[in-house]
Amino acid sequence: MRMFTELILIPLIVNVLSEVIAEWLVSKAKDKRDKLNK
């Protein structure tokens, strides 16, 4: 059971984290571009 949870949960957490980080990086890049355009 423990192996099963690790096999399911760890990739899920990594996936969510990478999506959150990607979103954050995109929003940071947008902020920079907006400041440059003004």
MIDOKOL-601383 format. One line per field, with one value per atom (N, C-alpha, C, O, CB): residue number from 1; residue in one letter; atom name; x, y, z. Coordinates in nm, 3 decimals. Glycine has a CB too. Example, Ala and Ser with C-alpha at 12.3 -4.5 7.8 and 13.67 -1.06 7.14 Angstrom:
# MIDOKOL-601383
num c(1/1/1/1/1/2/2/2/2/2)
residuo c(A/A/A/A/A/S/S/S/S/S)
atomo c(N/CA/C/O/CB/N/CA/C/O/CB)
xx c(1.319/1.230/1.320/1.424/1.131/1.285/1.367/1.290/1.341/1.408)
yy c(-0.569/-0.450/-0.330/-0.332/-0.447/-0.225/-0.106/0.003/0.114/-0.060)
zz c(0.780/0.780/0.780/0.846/0.905/0.708/0.714/0.787/0.804/0.572)
# end
This chain:
# MIDOKOL-601383
num c(1/1/1/1/1/2/2/2/2/2/3/3/3/3/3/4/4/4/4/4/5/5/5/5/5/6/6/6/6/6/7/7/7/7/7/8/8/8/8/8/9/9/9/9/9/10/10/10/10/10/11/11/11/11/11/12/12/12/12/12/13/13/13/13/13/14/14/14/14/14/15/15/15/15/15/16/16/16/16/16/17/17/17/17/17/18/18/18/18/18/19/19/19/19/19/20/20/20/20/20/21/21/21/21/21/22/22/22/22/22/23/23/23/23/23/24/24/24/24/24/25/25/25/25/25/26/26/26/26/26/27/27/27/27/27/28/28/28/28/28/29/29/29/29/29/30/30/30/30/30/31/31/31/31/31/32/32/32/32/32/33/33/33/33/33/34/34/34/34/34/35/35/35/35/35/36/36/36/36/36/37/37/37/37/37/38/38/38/38/38)
residuo c(M/M/M/M/M/R/R/R/R/R/M/M/M/M/M/F/F/F/F/F/T/T/T/T/T/E/E/E/E/E/L/L/L/L/L/I/I/I/I/I/L/L/L/L/L/I/I/I/I/I/P/P/P/P/P/L/L/L/L/L/I/I/I/I/I/V/V/V/V/V/N/N/N/N/N/V/V/V/V/V/L/L/L/L/L/S/S/S/S/S/E/E/E/E/E/V/V/V/V/V/I/I/I/I/I/A/A/A/A/A/E/E/E/E/E/W/W/W/W/W/L/L/L/L/L/V/V/V/V/V/S/S/S/S/S/K/K/K/K/K/A/A/A/A/A/K/K/K/K/K/D/D/D/D/D/K/K/K/K/K/R/R/R/R/R/D/D/D/D/D/K/K/K/K/K/L/L/L/L/L/N/N/N/N/N/K/K/K/K/K)
atomo c(N/CA/C/O/CB/N/CA/C/O/CB/N/CA/C/O/CB/N/CA/C/O/CB/N/CA/C/O/CB/N/CA/C/O/CB/N/CA/C/O/CB/N/CA/C/O/CB/N/CA/C/O/CB/N/CA/C/O/CB/N/CA/C/O/CB/N/CA/C/O/CB/N/CA/C/O/CB/N/CA/C/O/CB/N/CA/C/O/CB/N/CA/C/O/CB/N/CA/C/O/CB/N/CA/C/O/CB/N/CA/C/O/CB/N/CA/C/O/CB/N/CA/C/O/CB/N/CA/C/O/CB/N/CA/C/O/CB/N/CA/C/O/CB/N/CA/C/O/CB/N/CA/C/O/CB/N/CA/C/O/CB/N/CA/C/O/CB/N/CA/C/O/CB/N/CA/C/O/CB/N/CA/C/O/CB/N/CA/C/O/CB/N/CA/C/O/CB/N/CA/C/O/CB/N/CA/C/O/CB/N/CA/C/O/CB/N/CA/C/O/CB/N/CA/C/O/CB)
xx c(0.084/0.000/0.087/0.058/-0.095/0.194/0.281/0.343/0.349/0.392/0.390/0.448/0.345/0.378/0.501/0.222/0.115/0.094/0.085/-0.017/0.088/0.067/0.183/0.163/0.051/0.305/0.422/0.419/0.450/0.552/0.382/0.378/0.274/0.294/0.349/0.163/0.056/0.079/0.071/-0.080/0.108/0.111/0.232/0.219/0.111/0.350/0.470/0.464/0.488/0.595/0.432/0.420/0.312/0.326/0.389/0.203/0.093/0.141/0.115/-0.027/0.210/0.261/0.362/0.357/0.327/0.453/0.554/0.486/0.526/0.652/0.383/0.310/0.244/0.256/0.204/0.175/0.107/0.209/0.189/0.025/0.319/0.423/0.480/0.496/0.535/0.510/0.569/0.471/0.511/0.612/0.342/0.241/0.233/0.226/0.103/0.234/0.229/0.351/0.338/0.221/0.469/0.592/0.587/0.627/0.717/0.539/0.530/0.436/0.469/0.480/0.320/0.225/0.290/0.275/0.098/0.363/0.427/0.531/0.540/0.492/0.610/0.713/0.649/0.698/0.801/0.540/0.470/0.418/0.433/0.354/0.358/0.303/0.415/0.399/0.219/0.530/0.644/0.694/0.723/0.758/0.703/0.749/0.652/0.694/0.762/0.522/0.421/0.438/0.431/0.279/0.459/0.479/0.597/0.589/0.500/0.707/0.827/0.797/0.837/0.943/0.727/0.698/0.606/0.626/0.632/0.507/0.416/0.493/0.467/0.306/0.587/0.663/0.750/0.768/0.751/0.806/0.890/0.808/0.855/0.963/0.685/0.601/0.553/0.525/0.482/0.544/0.489/0.588/0.558/0.447)
yy c(-0.121/0.000/0.125/0.223/0.001/0.121/0.238/0.269/0.385/0.214/0.166/0.186/0.247/0.336/0.051/0.198/0.248/0.398/0.475/0.172/0.439/0.582/0.664/0.773/0.605/0.614/0.687/0.698/0.803/0.619/0.589/0.589/0.687/0.748/0.449/0.702/0.791/0.935/1.029/0.740/0.949/1.084/1.165/1.284/1.073/1.103/1.181/1.243/1.362/1.092/1.164/1.227/1.335/1.436/1.120/1.311/1.408/1.539/1.647/1.352/1.530/1.650/1.722/1.845/1.613/1.646/1.705/1.776/1.886/1.597/1.713/1.769/1.901/2.001/1.670/1.902/2.023/2.133/2.248/1.994/2.097/2.195/2.257/2.379/2.132/2.175/2.228/2.320/2.421/2.113/2.287/2.374/2.507/2.613/2.306/2.502/2.625/2.712/2.833/2.591/2.651/2.726/2.786/2.901/2.635/2.710/2.760/2.881/2.982/2.649/2.870/2.983/3.106/3.217/2.944/3.083/3.194/3.261/3.384/3.144/3.180/3.236/3.317/3.424/3.123/3.265/3.336/3.470/3.571/3.250/3.471/3.596/3.695/3.815/3.570/3.645/3.733/3.794/3.913/3.656/3.712/3.759/3.864/3.964/3.640/3.841/3.937/4.070/4.176/3.882/4.065/4.187/4.265/4.387/4.154/4.197/4.264/4.330/4.444/4.163/4.257/4.310/4.432/4.531/4.202/4.425/4.539/4.662/4.773/4.503/4.641/4.755/4.815/4.937/4.711/4.729/4.778/4.856/4.954/4.661/4.811/4.875/5.013/5.098/4.787/5.036/5.164/5.278/5.392/5.153)
zz c(0.000/0.000/0.000/-0.069/0.123/0.078/0.086/-0.050/-0.092/0.190/-0.118/-0.251/-0.346/-0.424/-0.308/-0.338/-0.424/-0.403/-0.499/-0.398/-0.276/-0.246/-0.299/-0.354/-0.094/-0.282/-0.331/-0.482/-0.538/-0.285/-0.549/-0.695/-0.748/-0.853/-0.748/-0.677/-0.723/-0.675/-0.753/-0.674/-0.546/-0.487/-0.531/-0.562/-0.337/-0.533/-0.564/-0.704/-0.719/-0.551/-0.809/-0.942/-0.945/-1.013/-1.048/-0.871/-0.867/-0.806/-0.861/-0.787/-0.693/-0.625/-0.714/-0.728/-0.489/-0.774/-0.863/-0.980/-1.018/-0.916/-1.035/-1.148/-1.109/-1.181/-1.199/-0.996/-0.948/-0.921/-0.960/-0.820/-0.854/-0.823/-0.949/-0.957/-0.740/-1.048/-1.171/-1.242/-1.301/-1.265/-1.238/-1.300/-1.226/-1.289/-1.301/-1.093/-1.013/-1.042/-1.060/-0.862/-1.046/-1.073/-1.213/-1.233/-1.057/-1.310/-1.447/-1.453/-1.516/-1.543/-1.389/-1.385/-1.323/-1.373/-1.306/-1.213/-1.141/-1.230/-1.235/-1.010/-1.300/-1.389/-1.501/-1.537/-1.448/-1.557/-1.665/-1.615/-1.683/-1.721/-1.497/-1.444/-1.414/-1.434/-1.317/-1.365/-1.341/-1.472/-1.478/-1.271/-1.574/-1.705/-1.760/-1.818/-1.805/-1.742/-1.788/-1.715/-1.777/-1.768/-1.583/-1.505/-1.559/-1.576/-1.356/-1.586/-1.638/-1.772/-1.796/-1.653/-1.860/-1.992/-1.981/-2.052/-2.081/-1.893/-1.874/-1.827/-1.873/-1.774/-1.734/-1.683/-1.792/-1.799/-1.563/-1.879/-1.988/-2.090/-2.147/-2.056/-2.114/-2.215/-2.173/-2.257/-2.246/-2.042/-1.995/-2.011/-1.976/-1.849)
# end
